[in-house]
Amino acid sequence: MLGGGPAGAAAALRLAQLGHRVCLVERGAPRLTPAAVSLPPSVLPVLDLLGLRSRVESAGFLRPPPALVRWHGAAAVDGVAAGPAGFQVDRARFDRLFLQAAQDAGVQVLQAAALPPRDQAGRWCVPLAGGGHVDAGFVIDARGRHGQPQGPVTVALMALMAHWQPRLGSAEPDPRSRVQAGASCWAWAAPLANRSTLVAVFLDAHRVAGLPQAARQALHGELLAPLDLLAPCVQGADCGPVQVCDATPRSVSDAAPQPGLLLAGEAAFSLDPLSSQGVPAALRHGWQAAACVHTAAHRPGQATLAWQFHRQQSRAVALRHQRLSTRLYDAAAHHVDHIFWLSRAGLDTPPSPAAEWPGLDDSIALDGRAHCSEMPVLEGEWIVMRQAIEHPLLDGPIAFLAGQPATDWLCALQGAPRLRDLLDAWHTRFGAARTQAVWPLLWQQGLLKAGA
Ligand SMILES: Cc1cc2nc3c(=O)[nH]c(=O)nc-3n(C[C@H](O)[C@H](O)[C@H](O)COP(=O)(O)OP(=O)(O)OC[C@H]3O[C@@H](n4cnc5c(N)ncnc54)[C@H](O)[C@@H]3O)c2cc1C
């Protein structure tokens, strides 16, 4: 394992849980990610998968109320509690917790040299600091942006980040994080446990290129000034040094995969920070990469299948988040005529009108563009071939719905039943809770259509 961020630690922990001998080789140099990040509630299921939910919950990270959001084209969203809260975590402490969990499960943590792994006749040689090396059958490269395939890199989106420390005697900071769109940027503020607030402004990279510290500081303040939602975080507070960080989203490389080597987390793709999903996505991707290596190690005949699954999942994650952030850029671009928004919006593709809910007596059929075919899926600890549904509007194939094979759900659609009969059949077979979760999802994704 190369890299001890969320993706690397999750993959190492999972492989150790599956009984493998795992070395995690970490560089331990200053990171390119912010000192604190918001983890949305979507992190909870993946913490469950890794068996770390209670450990993270008892670590004392902030559980902030829902964020305040003001986005072009949408009203300010106040902190209305809906479902479980996510976390506001100090990245260094969060990553240490994961590394410790991996070590507790038997993972050996070693110090990396500044050299990439080398393929030596089917085995991988990973250089260590001090001259030695680890000889491995498989390498999961989870070095974050350092692990991304080399080539011309365009930096398009930058974050200008600073800690704002309230002056003595100023009021206690509001615990809610805030997100606000500006004229040519967007900004995020997260209160930290030490009363300071981390503020990041995301803007076009060319505006930051070559700026000395004083000019960065001035630009950071200038961009925040008109943002009324963020103003309370910086009023009566002193700004620390402003750091610059590449935040450009990148999709999965087209380069052919190398045998025995998998890229996990941000080494495989970079998500737009707008989705606030980078860490949950990296944890899940690491967990899946571990299943791929586990399959290839125990069932060498299935290695190609496992690598195919990994690629398919990497593309699906990147696409899902790209669609999500494009929707937000789109909303803003309809209200603000600035290249920052226009260049990121997908204005050429009008949003498909939300389909009206069908009546209980309408007949329901599978959309003609949906089809089922065999493809690799993760089942338990293995990558196996299963039937899955594909559709142009899906980010990737779906093999299971609410834990049941997707094709079992589709069987009930034969003969285009009336909606009330379809729901009855699903209730009887899968139960009310699963039916209530799956039916609206299939309808809203456009997989079902109503007849007369
Ligand atoms: C400005 C900004 C704000 C963000 N905000 C959020 C947010 O609010 N919520 C969220 O969920 N995500 C956020 N993200 C995304 C999140 O930081 C990443 O998605 C996440 O860190 C990816 O995890 P990773 O394990 O893949 O990579 P990383 O976290 O980058 O970990 C890579 C690891 O590899 C190690 N490494 C590097 N080079 C080597 C080497 N040569 N040898 C060995 N080890 C090496 C590094 O030291 C590090 O420990 C943000 C990103 C940016 C840029």
PDBQT file of the ligand as one rigid body, heavy atoms in Angstrom, charges set to zero:
ROOT
HETATM    1  C1  LIG A 501      -9.271  22.586  -1.031  1.00  0.00    +0.000 C 
HETATM    2  C2  LIG A 501      -9.877  21.227  -0.827  1.00  0.00    +0.000 A 
HETATM    3  C3  LIG A 501     -10.964  21.082   0.040  1.00  0.00    +0.000 A 
HETATM    4  C4  LIG A 501     -11.522  19.821   0.250  1.00  0.00    +0.000 A 
HETATM    5  N1  LIG A 501     -12.572  19.685   1.102  1.00  0.00    +0.000 NA
HETATM    6  C5  LIG A 501     -13.113  18.455   1.327  1.00  0.00    +0.000 A 
HETATM    7  C6  LIG A 501     -14.204  18.299   2.237  1.00  0.00    +0.000 A 
HETATM    8  O1  LIG A 501     -14.677  19.246   2.862  1.00  0.00    +0.000 OA
HETATM    9  N2  LIG A 501     -14.717  17.034   2.426  1.00  0.00    +0.000 N 
HETATM   10  C7  LIG A 501     -14.204  15.944   1.777  1.00  0.00    +0.000 A 
HETATM   11  O2  LIG A 501     -14.689  14.833   1.994  1.00  0.00    +0.000 OA
HETATM   12  N3  LIG A 501     -13.161  16.077   0.916  1.00  0.00    +0.000 NA
HETATM   13  C8  LIG A 501     -12.603  17.291   0.674  1.00  0.00    +0.000 A 
HETATM   14  N4  LIG A 501     -11.550  17.429  -0.190  1.00  0.00    +0.000 N 
HETATM   15  C9  LIG A 501     -11.055  16.233  -0.886  1.00  0.00    +0.000 C 
HETATM   16  C10 LIG A 501     -10.202  15.333   0.022  1.00  0.00    +0.000 C 
HETATM   17  O3  LIG A 501      -9.187  16.088   0.633  1.00  0.00    +0.000 OA
HETATM   18  C11 LIG A 501      -9.586  14.223  -0.825  1.00  0.00    +0.000 C 
HETATM   19  O4  LIG A 501     -10.597  13.649  -1.628  1.00  0.00    +0.000 OA
HETATM   20  C12 LIG A 501      -9.000  13.100   0.048  1.00  0.00    +0.000 C 
HETATM   21  O5  LIG A 501      -7.952  13.612   0.819  1.00  0.00    +0.000 OA
HETATM   22  C13 LIG A 501      -8.489  11.973  -0.826  1.00  0.00    +0.000 C 
HETATM   23  O6  LIG A 501      -7.933  10.985  -0.008  1.00  0.00    +0.000 OA
HETATM   24  P1  LIG A 501      -6.749  10.048  -0.556  1.00  0.00    +0.000 P 
HETATM   25  O7  LIG A 501      -6.449   9.069   0.530  1.00  0.00    +0.000 OA
HETATM   26  O8  LIG A 501      -7.098   9.525  -1.875  1.00  0.00    +0.000 OA
HETATM   27  O9  LIG A 501      -5.515  11.047  -0.791  1.00  0.00    +0.000 OA
HETATM   28  P2  LIG A 501      -4.737  11.984   0.256  1.00  0.00    +0.000 P 
HETATM   29  O10 LIG A 501      -5.607  12.394   1.363  1.00  0.00    +0.000 OA
HETATM   30  O11 LIG A 501      -4.075  13.023  -0.560  1.00  0.00    +0.000 OA
HETATM   31  O12 LIG A 501      -3.637  11.000   0.863  1.00  0.00    +0.000 OA
HETATM   32  C14 LIG A 501      -2.485  10.635   0.123  1.00  0.00    +0.000 C 
HETATM   33  C15 LIG A 501      -1.447  10.102   1.095  1.00  0.00    +0.000 C 
HETATM   34  O13 LIG A 501      -0.336   9.630   0.334  1.00  0.00    +0.000 OA
HETATM   35  C16 LIG A 501       0.860  10.102   0.924  1.00  0.00    +0.000 C 
HETATM   36  N5  LIG A 501       1.900  10.198  -0.120  1.00  0.00    +0.000 N 
HETATM   37  C17 LIG A 501       2.082  11.152  -1.066  1.00  0.00    +0.000 A 
HETATM   38  N6  LIG A 501       3.167  10.876  -1.825  1.00  0.00    +0.000 NA
HETATM   39  C18 LIG A 501       3.667   9.720  -1.345  1.00  0.00    +0.000 A 
HETATM   40  C19 LIG A 501       4.771   8.914  -1.705  1.00  0.00    +0.000 A 
HETATM   41  N7  LIG A 501       5.600   9.255  -2.722  1.00  0.00    +0.000 N 
HETATM   42  N8  LIG A 501       4.988   7.782  -1.014  1.00  0.00    +0.000 NA
HETATM   43  C20 LIG A 501       4.175   7.412   0.015  1.00  0.00    +0.000 A 
HETATM   44  N9  LIG A 501       3.114   8.148   0.411  1.00  0.00    +0.000 NA
HETATM   45  C21 LIG A 501       2.856   9.282  -0.260  1.00  0.00    +0.000 A 
HETATM   46  C22 LIG A 501       0.479  11.464   1.512  1.00  0.00    +0.000 C 
HETATM   47  O14 LIG A 501       1.393  11.845   2.532  1.00  0.00    +0.000 OA
HETATM   48  C23 LIG A 501      -0.926  11.172   2.061  1.00  0.00    +0.000 C 
HETATM   49  O15 LIG A 501      -0.903  10.648   3.369  1.00  0.00    +0.000 OA
HETATM   50  C24 LIG A 501     -10.982  18.679  -0.425  1.00  0.00    +0.000 A 
HETATM   51  C25 LIG A 501      -9.888  18.839  -1.284  1.00  0.00    +0.000 A 
HETATM   52  C26 LIG A 501      -9.347  20.111  -1.494  1.00  0.00    +0.000 A 
HETATM   53  C27 LIG A 501      -8.180  20.232  -2.421  1.00  0.00    +0.000 C 
ENDROOT
TORSDOF 0
